[in-house]
Amino acid sequence: MDLLNEHYLWASCIWGAIASGYLIYGWRQRAAIPFVGGVAMTAASFLISSALLMSLACIALMFAVYWLLKQGY
């Protein structure tokens, strides 16, 4: 698969930016869940070579962070 197609680059840029927001928030607030979510989203944007699968994984990770925070973790 061609890793330098337009869709992959845009998805990687968008999800990487959101992941950096999670990382910075988690670091500054000393909150483990958003920090780990940001690390996982960053890893997903590096390791998954399909824009669709990357987007689905990152959306699932965002939902997991939201759900865990709502549960009180």
CHARMM-style PDB file with segment names, atoms N, HN, CA, C and O in Angstrom:
ATOM      1  N   MET     1       0.840  -1.184   0.000  1.00  0.00      PROA
ATOM      2  CA  MET     1       0.000   0.000   0.000  1.00  0.00      PROA
ATOM      3  C   MET     1       0.882   1.243   0.000  1.00  0.00      PROA
ATOM      4  O   MET     1       1.910   1.297   0.676  1.00  0.00      PROA
ATOM      5  N   ASP     2       0.472   2.207  -0.747  1.00  0.00      PROA
ATOM      6  HN  ASP     2      -0.362   2.164  -1.296  1.00  0.00      PROA
ATOM      7  CA  ASP     2       1.228   3.455  -0.852  1.00  0.00      PROA
ATOM      8  C   ASP     2       0.984   4.309   0.391  1.00  0.00      PROA
ATOM      9  O   ASP     2      -0.133   4.774   0.618  1.00  0.00      PROA
ATOM     10  N   LEU     3       2.030   4.516   1.193  1.00  0.00      PROA
ATOM     11  HN  LEU     3       2.937   4.138   1.008  1.00  0.00      PROA
ATOM     12  CA  LEU     3       1.871   5.253   2.442  1.00  0.00      PROA
ATOM     13  C   LEU     3       1.827   6.764   2.256  1.00  0.00      PROA
ATOM     14  O   LEU     3       1.538   7.495   3.203  1.00  0.00      PROA
ATOM     15  N   LEU     4       2.104   7.228   1.073  1.00  0.00      PROA
ATOM     16  HN  LEU     4       2.339   6.634   0.304  1.00  0.00      PROA
ATOM     17  CA  LEU     4       2.129   8.668   0.874  1.00  0.00      PROA
ATOM     18  C   LEU     4       0.955   9.153   0.040  1.00  0.00      PROA
ATOM     19  O   LEU     4       1.101  10.093  -0.742  1.00  0.00      PROA
ATOM     20  N   ASN     5      -0.201   8.533   0.192  1.00  0.00      PROA
ATOM     21  HN  ASN     5      -0.320   7.770   0.827  1.00  0.00      PROA
ATOM     22  CA  ASN     5      -1.358   9.045  -0.515  1.00  0.00      PROA
ATOM     23  C   ASN     5      -1.990  10.179   0.288  1.00  0.00      PROA
ATOM     24  O   ASN     5      -1.702  10.355   1.472  1.00  0.00      PROA
ATOM     25  N   GLU     6      -2.840  10.929  -0.363  1.00  0.00      PROA
ATOM     26  HN  GLU     6      -3.074  10.786  -1.324  1.00  0.00      PROA
ATOM     27  CA  GLU     6      -3.399  12.140   0.226  1.00  0.00      PROA
ATOM     28  C   GLU     6      -4.270  11.852   1.452  1.00  0.00      PROA
ATOM     29  O   GLU     6      -4.198  12.575   2.445  1.00  0.00      PROA
ATOM     30  N   HSD     7      -5.074  10.825   1.387  1.00  0.00      PROA
ATOM     31  HN  HSD     7      -5.132  10.237   0.580  1.00  0.00      PROA
ATOM     32  CA  HSD     7      -5.985  10.511   2.488  1.00  0.00      PROA
ATOM     33  C   HSD     7      -5.226  10.101   3.747  1.00  0.00      PROA
ATOM     34  O   HSD     7      -5.577  10.510   4.853  1.00  0.00      PROA
ATOM     35  N   TYR     8      -4.183   9.292   3.570  1.00  0.00      PROA
ATOM     36  HN  TYR     8      -3.897   8.960   2.671  1.00  0.00      PROA
ATOM     37  CA  TYR     8      -3.381   8.863   4.710  1.00  0.00      PROA
ATOM     38  C   TYR     8      -2.689  10.053   5.356  1.00  0.00      PROA
ATOM     39  O   TYR     8      -2.660  10.158   6.582  1.00  0.00      PROA
ATOM     40  N   LEU     9      -2.132  10.949   4.550  1.00  0.00      PROA
ATOM     41  HN  LEU     9      -2.155  10.864   3.554  1.00  0.00      PROA
ATOM     42  CA  LEU     9      -1.431  12.108   5.110  1.00  0.00      PROA
ATOM     43  C   LEU     9      -2.377  13.029   5.874  1.00  0.00      PROA
ATOM     44  O   LEU     9      -2.034  13.512   6.952  1.00  0.00      PROA
ATOM     45  N   TRP    10      -3.568  13.276   5.324  1.00  0.00      PROA
ATOM     46  HN  TRP    10      -3.847  12.883   4.447  1.00  0.00      PROA
ATOM     47  CA  TRP    10      -4.538  14.134   6.011  1.00  0.00      PROA
ATOM     48  C   TRP    10      -5.012  13.487   7.310  1.00  0.00      PROA
ATOM     49  O   TRP    10      -5.085  14.151   8.344  1.00  0.00      PROA
ATOM     50  N   ALA    11      -5.332  12.206   7.260  1.00  0.00      PROA
ATOM     51  HN  ALA    11      -5.272  11.667   6.420  1.00  0.00      PROA
ATOM     52  CA  ALA    11      -5.797  11.513   8.462  1.00  0.00      PROA
ATOM     53  C   ALA    11      -4.709  11.505   9.533  1.00  0.00      PROA
ATOM     54  O   ALA    11      -4.987  11.727  10.711  1.00  0.00      PROA
ATOM     55  N   SER    12      -3.487  11.251   9.122  1.00  0.00      PROA
ATOM     56  HN  SER    12      -3.261  11.070   8.165  1.00  0.00      PROA
ATOM     57  CA  SER    12      -2.378  11.238  10.067  1.00  0.00      PROA
ATOM     58  C   SER    12      -2.154  12.612  10.687  1.00  0.00      PROA
ATOM     59  O   SER    12      -1.866  12.719  11.880  1.00  0.00      PROA
ATOM     60  N   CYS    13      -2.282  13.645   9.893  1.00  0.00      PROA
ATOM     61  HN  CYS    13      -2.515  13.558   8.925  1.00  0.00      PROA
ATOM     62  CA  CYS    13      -2.114  15.013  10.396  1.00  0.00      PROA
ATOM     63  C   CYS    13      -3.219  15.373  11.391  1.00  0.00      PROA
ATOM     64  O   CYS    13      -2.942  15.929  12.454  1.00  0.00      PROA
ATOM     65  N   ILE    14      -4.449  15.060  11.052  1.00  0.00      PROA
ATOM     66  HN  ILE    14      -4.673  14.608  10.188  1.00  0.00      PROA
ATOM     67  CA  ILE    14      -5.575  15.402  11.928  1.00  0.00      PROA
ATOM     68  C   ILE    14      -5.513  14.618  13.232  1.00  0.00      PROA
ATOM     69  O   ILE    14      -5.622  15.198  14.312  1.00  0.00      PROA
ATOM     70  N   TRP    15      -5.340  13.307  13.138  1.00  0.00      PROA
ATOM     71  HN  TRP    15      -5.252  12.836  12.260  1.00  0.00      PROA
ATOM     72  CA  TRP    15      -5.327  12.493  14.357  1.00  0.00      PROA
ATOM     73  C   TRP    15      -4.074  12.734  15.180  1.00  0.00      PROA
ATOM     74  O   TRP    15      -4.113  12.632  16.406  1.00  0.00      PROA
ATOM     75  N   GLY    16      -2.972  13.048  14.532  1.00  0.00      PROA
ATOM     76  HN  GLY    16      -2.940  13.131  13.536  1.00  0.00      PROA
ATOM     77  CA  GLY    16      -1.766  13.402  15.280  1.00  0.00      PROA
ATOM     78  C   GLY    16      -1.938  14.702  16.050  1.00  0.00      PROA
ATOM     79  O   GLY    16      -1.439  14.829  17.168  1.00  0.00      PROA
ATOM     80  N   ALA    17      -2.638  15.669  15.464  1.00  0.00      PROA
ATOM     81  HN  ALA    17      -3.043  15.566  14.555  1.00  0.00      PROA
ATOM     82  CA  ALA    17      -2.892  16.936  16.154  1.00  0.00      PROA
ATOM     83  C   ALA    17      -3.809  16.725  17.358  1.00  0.00      PROA
ATOM     84  O   ALA    17      -3.570  17.284  18.428  1.00  0.00      PROA
ATOM     85  N   ILE    18      -4.848  15.925  17.186  1.00  0.00      PROA
ATOM     86  HN  ILE    18      -5.042  15.470  16.317  1.00  0.00      PROA
ATOM     87  CA  ILE    18      -5.746  15.640  18.303  1.00  0.00      PROA
ATOM     88  C   ILE    18      -5.008  14.867  19.396  1.00  0.00      PROA
ATOM     89  O   ILE    18      -5.206  15.116  20.585  1.00  0.00      PROA
ATOM     90  N   ALA    19      -4.162  13.935  18.987  1.00  0.00      PROA
ATOM     91  HN  ALA    19      -4.001  13.732  18.021  1.00  0.00      PROA
ATOM     92  CA  ALA    19      -3.385  13.160  19.955  1.00  0.00      PROA
ATOM     93  C   ALA    19      -2.426  14.052  20.733  1.00  0.00      PROA
ATOM     94  O   ALA    19      -2.239  13.857  21.934  1.00  0.00      PROA
ATOM     95  N   SER    20      -1.822  15.017  20.071  1.00  0.00      PROA
ATOM     96  HN  SER    20      -1.974  15.175  19.095  1.00  0.00      PROA
ATOM     97  CA  SER    20      -0.925  15.926  20.796  1.00  0.00      PROA
ATOM     98  C   SER    20      -1.697  16.772  21.796  1.00  0.00      PROA
ATOM     99  O   SER    20      -1.172  17.102  22.859  1.00  0.00      PROA
ATOM    100  N   GLY    21      -2.938  17.128  21.470  1.00  0.00      PROA
ATOM    101  HN  GLY    21      -3.364  16.860  20.606  1.00  0.00      PROA
ATOM    102  CA  GLY    21      -3.774  17.832  22.439  1.00  0.00      PROA
ATOM    103  C   GLY    21      -4.054  16.985  23.668  1.00  0.00      PROA
ATOM    104  O   GLY    21      -3.986  17.478  24.794  1.00  0.00      PROA
ATOM    105  N   TYR    22      -4.367  15.718  23.459  1.00  0.00      PROA
ATOM    106  HN  TYR    22      -4.422  15.317  22.544  1.00  0.00      PROA
ATOM    107  CA  TYR    22      -4.564  14.803  24.583  1.00  0.00      PROA
ATOM    108  C   TYR    22      -3.287  14.669  25.407  1.00  0.00      PROA
ATOM    109  O   TYR    22      -3.331  14.690  26.637  1.00  0.00      PROA
ATOM    110  N   LEU    23      -2.152  14.530  24.725  1.00  0.00      PROA
ATOM    111  HN  LEU    23      -2.116  14.512  23.726  1.00  0.00      PROA
ATOM    112  CA  LEU    23      -0.878  14.395  25.432  1.00  0.00      PROA
ATOM    113  C   LEU    23      -0.575  15.621  26.283  1.00  0.00      PROA
ATOM    114  O   LEU    23      -0.220  15.487  27.454  1.00  0.00      PROA
ATOM    115  N   ILE    24      -0.710  16.798  25.716  1.00  0.00      PROA
ATOM    116  HN  ILE    24      -0.999  16.906  24.764  1.00  0.00      PROA
ATOM    117  CA  ILE    24      -0.405  18.030  26.450  1.00  0.00      PROA
ATOM    118  C   ILE    24      -1.368  18.214  27.618  1.00  0.00      PROA
ATOM    119  O   ILE    24      -0.949  18.574  28.718  1.00  0.00      PROA
ATOM    120  N   TYR    25      -2.655  17.968  27.384  1.00  0.00      PROA
ATOM    121  HN  TYR    25      -2.995  17.675  26.490  1.00  0.00      PROA
ATOM    122  CA  TYR    25      -3.635  18.085  28.462  1.00  0.00      PROA
ATOM    123  C   TYR    25      -3.320  17.102  29.586  1.00  0.00      PROA
ATOM    124  O   TYR    25      -3.307  17.472  30.760  1.00  0.00      PROA
ATOM    125  N   GLY    26      -3.068  15.850  29.218  1.00  0.00      PROA
ATOM    126  HN  GLY    26      -3.079  15.550  28.264  1.00  0.00      PROA
ATOM    127  CA  GLY    26      -2.763  14.841  30.229  1.00  0.00      PROA
ATOM    128  C   GLY    26      -1.502  15.147  31.002  1.00  0.00      PROA
ATOM    129  O   GLY    26      -1.440  14.902  32.206  1.00  0.00      PROA
ATOM    130  N   TRP    27      -0.491  15.682  30.329  1.00  0.00      PROA
ATOM    131  HN  TRP    27      -0.542  15.881  29.351  1.00  0.00      PROA
ATOM    132  CA  TRP    27       0.769  16.010  30.977  1.00  0.00      PROA
ATOM    133  C   TRP    27       0.591  17.167  31.954  1.00  0.00      PROA
ATOM    134  O   TRP    27       1.051  17.093  33.093  1.00  0.00      PROA
ATOM    135  N   ARG    28      -0.069  18.226  31.520  1.00  0.00      PROA
ATOM    136  HN  ARG    28      -0.443  18.287  30.594  1.00  0.00      PROA
ATOM    137  CA  ARG    28      -0.212  19.419  32.363  1.00  0.00      PROA
ATOM    138  C   ARG    28      -1.170  19.212  33.527  1.00  0.00      PROA
ATOM    139  O   ARG    28      -0.961  19.771  34.604  1.00  0.00      PROA
ATOM    140  N   GLN    29      -2.201  18.430  33.330  1.00  0.00      PROA
ATOM    141  HN  GLN    29      -2.371  17.976  32.455  1.00  0.00      PROA
ATOM    142  CA  GLN    29      -3.179  18.195  34.389  1.00  0.00      PROA
ATOM    143  C   GLN    29      -2.826  16.978  35.244  1.00  0.00      PROA
ATOM    144  O   GLN    29      -3.546  16.659  36.190  1.00  0.00      PROA
ATOM    145  N   ARG    30      -1.739  16.305  34.925  1.00  0.00      PROA
ATOM    146  HN  ARG    30      -1.154  16.565  34.157  1.00  0.00      PROA
ATOM    147  CA  ARG    30      -1.331  15.079  35.610  1.00  0.00      PROA
ATOM    148  C   ARG    30      -2.451  14.045  35.590  1.00  0.00      PROA
ATOM    149  O   ARG    30      -2.710  13.363  36.582  1.00  0.00      PROA
ATOM    150  N   ALA    31      -3.111  13.945  34.434  1.00  0.00      PROA
ATOM    151  HN  ALA    31      -2.901  14.499  33.628  1.00  0.00      PROA
ATOM    152  CA  ALA    31      -4.211  12.995  34.246  1.00  0.00      PROA
ATOM    153  C   ALA    31      -3.709  11.853  33.371  1.00  0.00      PROA
ATOM    154  O   ALA    31      -3.307  12.065  32.227  1.00  0.00      PROA
ATOM    155  N   ALA    32      -3.735  10.651  33.913  1.00  0.00      PROA
ATOM    156  HN  ALA    32      -4.062  10.479  34.843  1.00  0.00      PROA
ATOM    157  CA  ALA    32      -3.149   9.502  33.224  1.00  0.00      PROA
ATOM    158  C   ALA    32      -3.976   9.051  32.020  1.00  0.00      PROA
ATOM    159  O   ALA    32      -3.410   8.688  30.988  1.00  0.00      PROA
ATOM    160  N   ILE    33      -5.294   9.070  32.135  1.00  0.00      PROA
ATOM    161  HN  ILE    33      -5.753   9.365  32.973  1.00  0.00      PROA
ATOM    162  CA  ILE    33      -6.148   8.541  31.065  1.00  0.00      PROA
ATOM    163  C   ILE    33      -5.994   9.338  29.770  1.00  0.00      PROA
ATOM    164  O   ILE    33      -5.763   8.729  28.726  1.00  0.00      PROA
ATOM    165  N   PRO    34      -6.109  10.667  29.784  1.00  0.00      PROA
ATOM    166  CA  PRO    34      -5.910  11.404  28.528  1.00  0.00      PROA
ATOM    167  C   PRO    34      -4.480  11.273  27.991  1.00  0.00      PROA
ATOM    168  O   PRO    34      -4.275  11.238  26.778  1.00  0.00      PROA
ATOM    169  N   PHE    35      -3.500  11.201  28.887  1.00  0.00      PROA
ATOM    170  HN  PHE    35      -3.668  11.229  29.873  1.00  0.00      PROA
ATOM    171  CA  PHE    35      -2.112  11.060  28.446  1.00  0.00      PROA
ATOM    172  C   PHE    35      -1.908   9.732  27.720  1.00  0.00      PROA
ATOM    173  O   PHE    35      -1.313   9.696  26.642  1.00  0.00      PROA
ATOM    174  N   VAL    36      -2.395   8.654  28.303  1.00  0.00      PROA
ATOM    175  HN  VAL    36      -2.878   8.683  29.178  1.00  0.00      PROA
ATOM    176  CA  VAL    36      -2.261   7.331  27.671  1.00  0.00      PROA
ATOM    177  C   VAL    36      -3.069   7.279  26.376  1.00  0.00      PROA
ATOM    178  O   VAL    36      -2.641   6.663  25.400  1.00  0.00      PROA
ATOM    179  N   GLY    37      -4.231   7.922  26.367  1.00  0.00      PROA
ATOM    180  HN  GLY    37      -4.578   8.422  27.160  1.00  0.00      PROA
ATOM    181  CA  GLY    37      -5.016   8.002  25.140  1.00  0.00      PROA
ATOM    182  C   GLY    37      -4.270   8.734  24.041  1.00  0.00      PROA
ATOM    183  O   GLY    37      -4.318   8.325  22.881  1.00  0.00      PROA
ATOM    184  N   GLY    38      -3.579   9.813  24.392  1.00  0.00      PROA
ATOM    185  HN  GLY    38      -3.540  10.145  25.335  1.00  0.00      PROA
ATOM    186  CA  GLY    38      -2.778  10.546  23.419  1.00  0.00      PROA
ATOM    187  C   GLY    38      -1.620   9.720  22.890  1.00  0.00      PROA
ATOM    188  O   GLY    38      -1.314   9.760  21.698  1.00  0.00      PROA
ATOM    189  N   VAL    39      -0.979   8.974  23.774  1.00  0.00      PROA
ATOM    190  HN  VAL    39      -1.228   8.942  24.742  1.00  0.00      PROA
ATOM    191  CA  VAL    39       0.116   8.089  23.343  1.00  0.00      PROA
ATOM    192  C   VAL    39      -0.416   7.014  22.402  1.00  0.00      PROA
ATOM    193  O   VAL    39       0.208   6.711  21.385  1.00  0.00      PROA
ATOM    194  N   ALA    40      -1.560   6.442  22.736  1.00  0.00      PROA
ATOM    195  HN  ALA    40      -2.067   6.688  23.562  1.00  0.00      PROA
ATOM    196  CA  ALA    40      -2.143   5.393  21.894  1.00  0.00      PROA
ATOM    197  C   ALA    40      -2.577   5.946  20.536  1.00  0.00      PROA
ATOM    198  O   ALA    40      -2.406   5.283  19.512  1.00  0.00      PROA
ATOM    199  N   MET    41      -3.137   7.155  20.525  1.00  0.00      PROA
ATOM    200  HN  MET    41      -3.276   7.693  21.356  1.00  0.00      PROA
ATOM    201  CA  MET    41      -3.534   7.750  19.249  1.00  0.00      PROA
ATOM    202  C   MET    41      -2.316   8.092  18.403  1.00  0.00      PROA
ATOM    203  O   MET    41      -2.350   7.940  17.182  1.00  0.00      PROA
ATOM    204  N   THR    42      -1.245   8.552  19.033  1.00  0.00      PROA
ATOM    205  HN  THR    42      -1.218   8.676  20.025  1.00  0.00      PROA
ATOM    206  CA  THR    42      -0.012   8.822  18.306  1.00  0.00      PROA
ATOM    207  C   THR    42       0.540   7.533  17.704  1.00  0.00      PROA
ATOM    208  O   THR    42       0.968   7.513  16.550  1.00  0.00      PROA
ATOM    209  N   ALA    43       0.527   6.466  18.485  1.00  0.00      PROA
ATOM    210  HN  ALA    43       0.178   6.483  19.422  1.00  0.00      PROA
ATOM    211  CA  ALA    43       0.995   5.171  17.982  1.00  0.00      PROA
ATOM    212  C   ALA    43       0.125   4.698  16.826  1.00  0.00      PROA
ATOM    213  O   ALA    43       0.634   4.156  15.844  1.00  0.00      PROA
ATOM    214  N   ALA    44      -1.181   4.901  16.937  1.00  0.00      PROA
ATOM    215  HN  ALA    44      -1.594   5.341  17.734  1.00  0.00      PROA
ATOM    216  CA  ALA    44      -2.081   4.487  15.854  1.00  0.00      PROA
ATOM    217  C   ALA    44      -1.793   5.268  14.586  1.00  0.00      PROA
ATOM    218  O   ALA    44      -1.827   4.701  13.494  1.00  0.00      PROA
ATOM    219  N   SER    45      -1.509   6.567  14.707  1.00  0.00      PROA
ATOM    220  HN  SER    45      -1.482   7.028  15.594  1.00  0.00      PROA
ATOM    221  CA  SER    45      -1.247   7.360  13.506  1.00  0.00      PROA
ATOM    222  C   SER    45       0.090   6.988  12.859  1.00  0.00      PROA
ATOM    223  O   SER    45       0.295   7.241  11.672  1.00  0.00      PROA
ATOM    224  N   PHE    46       0.991   6.395  13.628  1.00  0.00      PROA
ATOM    225  HN  PHE    46       0.825   6.189  14.592  1.00  0.00      PROA
ATOM    226  CA  PHE    46       2.256   5.946  13.060  1.00  0.00      PROA
ATOM    227  C   PHE    46       2.178   4.522  12.513  1.00  0.00      PROA
ATOM    228  O   PHE    46       2.793   4.218  11.492  1.00  0.00      PROA
ATOM    229  N   LEU    47       1.431   3.655  13.181  1.00  0.00      PROA
ATOM    230  HN  LEU    47       0.931   3.903  14.011  1.00  0.00      PROA
ATOM    231  CA  LEU    47       1.500   2.227  12.876  1.00  0.00      PROA
ATOM    232  C   LEU    47       0.435   1.733  11.905  1.00  0.00      PROA
ATOM    233  O   LEU    47       0.663   0.750  11.201  1.00  0.00      PROA
ATOM    234  N   ILE    48      -0.707   2.380  11.850  1.00  0.00      PROA
ATOM    235  HN  ILE    48      -0.892   3.179  12.422  1.00  0.00      PROA
ATOM    236  CA  ILE    48      -1.778   1.908  10.978  1.00  0.00      PROA
ATOM    237  C   ILE    48      -1.633   2.577   9.621  1.00  0.00      PROA
ATOM    238  O   ILE    48      -1.567   3.803   9.533  1.00  0.00      PROA
ATOM    239  N   SER    49      -1.585   1.781   8.569  1.00  0.00      PROA
ATOM    240  HN  SER    49      -1.639   0.785   8.640  1.00  0.00      PROA
ATOM    241  CA  SER    49      -1.270   2.317   7.240  1.00  0.00      PROA
ATOM    242  C   SER    49      -2.497   2.616   6.388  1.00  0.00      PROA
ATOM    243  O   SER    49      -2.357   2.990   5.224  1.00  0.00      PROA
ATOM    244  N   SER    50      -3.678   2.462   6.934  1.00  0.00      PROA
ATOM    245  HN  SER    50      -3.792   2.158   7.880  1.00  0.00      PROA
ATOM    246  CA  SER    50      -4.905   2.761   6.210  1.00  0.00      PROA
ATOM    247  C   SER    50      -5.582   3.955   6.871  1.00  0.00      PROA
ATOM    248  O   SER    50      -5.734   3.988   8.092  1.00  0.00      PROA
ATOM    249  N   ALA    51      -5.986   4.930   6.069  1.00  0.00      PROA
ATOM    250  HN  ALA    51      -5.862   4.903   5.077  1.00  0.00      PROA
ATOM    251  CA  ALA    51      -6.625   6.125   6.620  1.00  0.00      PROA
ATOM    252  C   ALA    51      -7.940   5.776   7.312  1.00  0.00      PROA
ATOM    253  O   ALA    51      -8.256   6.335   8.363  1.00  0.00      PROA
ATOM    254  N   LEU    52      -8.697   4.869   6.736  1.00  0.00      PROA
ATOM    255  HN  LEU    52      -8.440   4.415   5.883  1.00  0.00      PROA
ATOM    256  CA  LEU    52      -9.981   4.480   7.325  1.00  0.00      PROA
ATOM    257  C   LEU    52      -9.784   3.766   8.651  1.00  0.00      PROA
ATOM    258  O   LEU    52     -10.434   4.102   9.641  1.00  0.00      PROA
ATOM    259  N   LEU    53      -8.891   2.782   8.680  1.00  0.00      PROA
ATOM    260  HN  LEU    53      -8.362   2.509   7.876  1.00  0.00      PROA
ATOM    261  CA  LEU    53      -8.653   2.041   9.914  1.00  0.00      PROA
ATOM    262  C   LEU    53      -8.047   2.932  10.989  1.00  0.00      PROA
ATOM    263  O   LEU    53      -8.375   2.791  12.167  1.00  0.00      PROA
ATOM    264  N   MET    54      -7.162   3.852  10.592  1.00  0.00      PROA
ATOM    265  HN  MET    54      -6.896   3.966   9.635  1.00  0.00      PROA
ATOM    266  CA  MET    54      -6.582   4.792  11.537  1.00  0.00      PROA
ATOM    267  C   MET    54      -7.665   5.678  12.145  1.00  0.00      PROA
ATOM    268  O   MET    54      -7.673   5.919  13.352  1.00  0.00      PROA
ATOM    269  N   SER    55      -8.572   6.159  11.309  1.00  0.00      PROA
ATOM    270  HN  SER    55      -8.566   5.964  10.328  1.00  0.00      PROA
ATOM    271  CA  SER    55      -9.647   7.013  11.794  1.00  0.00      PROA
ATOM    272  C   SER    55     -10.567   6.248  12.735  1.00  0.00      PROA
ATOM    273  O   SER    55     -10.960   6.775  13.776  1.00  0.00      PROA
ATOM    274  N   LEU    56     -10.912   5.025  12.388  1.00  0.00      PROA
ATOM    275  HN  LEU    56     -10.592   4.597  11.543  1.00  0.00      PROA
ATOM    276  CA  LEU    56     -11.765   4.218  13.259  1.00  0.00      PROA
ATOM    277  C   LEU    56     -11.089   3.924  14.598  1.00  0.00      PROA
ATOM    278  O   LEU    56     -11.729   3.979  15.648  1.00  0.00      PROA
ATOM    279  N   ALA    57      -9.805   3.615  14.555  1.00  0.00      PROA
ATOM    280  HN  ALA    57      -9.285   3.570  13.701  1.00  0.00      PROA
ATOM    281  CA  ALA    57      -9.076   3.336  15.796  1.00  0.00      PROA
ATOM    282  C   ALA    57      -8.991   4.578  16.673  1.00  0.00      PROA
ATOM    283  O   ALA    57      -9.164   4.488  17.889  1.00  0.00      PROA
ATOM    284  N   CYS    58      -8.732   5.719  16.081  1.00  0.00      PROA
ATOM    285  HN  CYS    58      -8.592   5.792  15.094  1.00  0.00      PROA
ATOM    286  CA  CYS    58      -8.608   6.945  16.863  1.00  0.00      PROA
ATOM    287  C   CYS    58      -9.957   7.388  17.425  1.00  0.00      PROA
ATOM    288  O   CYS    58     -10.025   7.902  18.541  1.00  0.00      PROA
ATOM    289  N   ILE    59     -11.014   7.196  16.669  1.00  0.00      PROA
ATOM    290  HN  ILE    59     -10.959   6.779  15.761  1.00  0.00      PROA
ATOM    291  CA  ILE    59     -12.346   7.510  17.192  1.00  0.00      PROA
ATOM    292  C   ILE    59     -12.679   6.581  18.363  1.00  0.00      PROA
ATOM    293  O   ILE    59     -13.243   7.019  19.366  1.00  0.00      PROA
ATOM    294  N   ALA    60     -12.333   5.316  18.234  1.00  0.00      PROA
ATOM    295  HN  ALA    60     -11.875   4.960  17.420  1.00  0.00      PROA
ATOM    296  CA  ALA    60     -12.560   4.367  19.329  1.00  0.00      PROA
ATOM    297  C   ALA    60     -11.751   4.760  20.560  1.00  0.00      PROA
ATOM    298  O   ALA    60     -12.246   4.658  21.682  1.00  0.00      PROA
ATOM    299  N   LEU    61     -10.514   5.206  20.364  1.00  0.00      PROA
ATOM    300  HN  LEU    61     -10.111   5.289  19.452  1.00  0.00      PROA
ATOM    301  CA  LEU    61      -9.690   5.632  21.492  1.00  0.00      PROA
ATOM    302  C   LEU    61     -10.254   6.891  22.151  1.00  0.00      PROA
ATOM    303  O   LEU    61     -10.231   7.013  23.376  1.00  0.00      PROA
ATOM    304  N   MET    62     -10.758   7.821  21.350  1.00  0.00      PROA
ATOM    305  HN  MET    62     -10.777   7.722  20.355  1.00  0.00      PROA
ATOM    306  CA  MET    62     -11.377   9.023  21.912  1.00  0.00      PROA
ATOM    307  C   MET    62     -12.602   8.653  22.741  1.00  0.00      PROA
ATOM    308  O   MET    62     -12.808   9.196  23.826  1.00  0.00      PROA
ATOM    309  N   PHE    63     -13.412   7.731  22.231  1.00  0.00      PROA
ATOM    310  HN  PHE    63     -13.244   7.289  21.350  1.00  0.00      PROA
ATOM    311  CA  PHE    63     -14.578   7.272  22.977  1.00  0.00      PROA
ATOM    312  C   PHE    63     -14.156   6.576  24.268  1.00  0.00      PROA
ATOM    313  O   PHE    63     -14.787   6.764  25.308  1.00  0.00      PROA
ATOM    314  N   ALA    64     -13.096   5.776  24.206  1.00  0.00      PROA
ATOM    315  HN  ALA    64     -12.584   5.624  23.361  1.00  0.00      PROA
ATOM    316  CA  ALA    64     -12.622   5.073  25.396  1.00  0.00      PROA
ATOM    317  C   ALA    64     -12.149   6.061  26.464  1.00  0.00      PROA
ATOM    318  O   ALA    64     -12.443   5.882  27.646  1.00  0.00      PROA
ATOM    319  N   VAL    65     -11.423   7.096  26.057  1.00  0.00      PROA
ATOM    320  HN  VAL    65     -11.184   7.241  25.097  1.00  0.00      PROA
ATOM    321  CA  VAL    65     -10.972   8.111  27.015  1.00  0.00      PROA
ATOM    322  C   VAL    65     -12.178   8.807  27.639  1.00  0.00      PROA
ATOM    323  O   VAL    65     -12.230   8.987  28.856  1.00  0.00      PROA
ATOM    324  N   TYR    66     -13.138   9.196  26.822  1.00  0.00      PROA
ATOM    325  HN  TYR    66     -13.096   9.050  25.833  1.00  0.00      PROA
ATOM    326  CA  TYR    66     -14.347   9.853  27.324  1.00  0.00      PROA
ATOM    327  C   TYR    66     -15.091   8.957  28.301  1.00  0.00      PROA
ATOM    328  O   TYR    66     -15.492   9.404  29.376  1.00  0.00      PROA
ATOM    329  N   TRP    67     -15.276   7.688  27.930  1.00  0.00      PROA
ATOM    330  HN  TRP    67     -14.950   7.325  27.058  1.00  0.00      PROA
ATOM    331  CA  TRP    67     -16.018   6.759  28.766  1.00  0.00      PROA
ATOM    332  C   TRP    67     -15.301   6.507  30.094  1.00  0.00      PROA
ATOM    333  O   TRP    67     -15.931   6.477  31.151  1.00  0.00      PROA
ATOM    334  N   LEU    68     -13.972   6.325  30.029  1.00  0.00      PROA
ATOM    335  HN  LEU    68     -13.460   6.350  29.171  1.00  0.00      PROA
ATOM    336  CA  LEU    68     -13.219   6.088  31.262  1.00  0.00      PROA
ATOM    337  C   LEU    68     -13.266   7.301  32.190  1.00  0.00      PROA
ATOM    338  O   LEU    68     -13.364   7.140  33.406  1.00  0.00      PROA
ATOM    339  N   LEU    69     -13.200   8.499  31.642  1.00  0.00      PROA
ATOM    340  HN  LEU    69     -13.121   8.630  30.653  1.00  0.00      PROA
ATOM    341  CA  LEU    69     -13.291   9.695  32.473  1.00  0.00      PROA
ATOM    342  C   LEU    69     -14.681   9.841  33.089  1.00  0.00      PROA
ATOM    343  O   LEU    69     -14.814  10.276  34.233  1.00  0.00      PROA
ATOM    344  N   LYS    70     -15.728   9.474  32.321  1.00  0.00      PROA
ATOM    345  HN  LYS    70     -15.621   9.121  31.391  1.00  0.00      PROA
ATOM    346  CA  LYS    70     -17.087   9.517  32.865  1.00  0.00      PROA
ATOM    347  C   LYS    70     -17.287   8.488  33.963  1.00  0.00      PROA
ATOM    348  O   LYS    70     -18.105   8.699  34.858  1.00  0.00      PROA
ATOM    349  N   GLN    71     -16.563   7.383  33.918  1.00  0.00      PROA
ATOM    350  HN  GLN    71     -15.898   7.211  33.191  1.00  0.00      PROA
ATOM    351  CA  GLN    71     -16.649   6.348  34.941  1.00  0.00      PROA
ATOM    352  C   GLN    71     -15.891   6.721  36.209  1.00  0.00      PROA
ATOM    353  O   GLN    71     -16.029   6.055  37.236  1.00  0.00      PROA
ATOM    354  N   GLY    72     -15.097   7.774  36.142  1.00  0.00      PROA
ATOM    355  HN  GLY    72     -14.984   8.314  35.308  1.00  0.00      PROA
ATOM    356  CA  GLY    72     -14.377   8.250  37.318  1.00  0.00      PROA
ATOM    357  C   GLY    72     -12.935   7.805  37.431  1.00  0.00      PROA
ATOM    358  O   GLY    72     -12.342   7.908  38.505  1.00  0.00      PROA
ATOM    359  N   TYR    73     -12.371   7.321  36.369  1.00  0.00      PROA
ATOM    360  HN  TYR    73     -12.853   7.236  35.497  1.00  0.00      PROA
ATOM    361  CA  TYR    73     -10.967   6.878  36.423  1.00  0.00      PROA
ATOM    362  C   TYR    73     -10.004   7.995  36.189  1.00  0.00      PROA
ATOM    363  OT1 TYR    73      -8.792   7.778  36.204  1.00  0.00      PROA
TER     364      TYR     73
END
